[in-house]
Amino acid sequence: RSKNSMQEKKIDPELSELAYLLYNCVVPRLEALDIDQEIKDCAIQVSGQLVAYLGDHLSDSDIEKVLRIMKQRLDNEVTRISSLRSITFISQSPLQIDLTSVLADMLTDMTSFLRQQSRLLKQTCLRTLNAVLLSSRSSCILSVALMHPILSELASLVDESDLNLARDALNVAVVVFDQFPESLESINRIVYP
């Protein structure tokens, strides 16, 4: 979000107060490592929704803090799926939340997740990749070079052993082409065969 758009838009003080009440309740649980799994998952989900719906009422540093914690939760097998779902939600936000600070690392993680055995993880990861790549803010800062490893992993999922995953992988490849038309040669060489 740009500072000009924030200045043009009037900030509702009641919503700002609500945003910070929620933020102050959720973030300590999001940061905690020694709490119940269900509470961790709920904290990840609520913080994603908080940023997606009320991110314009939070400071940039508060949003950065949530995004950094989400990135850390991607590193943990137990919280990975919840984190991917929250990142999807944030990416689809009409507020166009800026993911720049964590985006390259997240893409690297998601590329490695496509190699994992878990079908649910692969499906969730493909949905998240789709949302992140469709995000107008993301497409401005990403490069074709970052797409090459993703395309390689997508190609490994395009086979007849799991047609649903193959469809999802091809959908991501189409989004890569739409966002980065210069990736056509790589798609032809890596995914098409």
Secondary structure by P-SEA (a helix, b strand, c coil): ccaaaaaaccccaaaaaaaaaaaaacccccccccccaaaaaaaaaaaaaaaacccccccaaaaaaaaaaaaaaaacccaaaaaaaaaaaaaaccccccccccaaaaaaaaaaaaacccaaaaaaaaaaaaaaaacaaaaaccccccaaaaaaaaaaacccccaaaaaaaaaaaaaaaaacccaaaaaaacccc
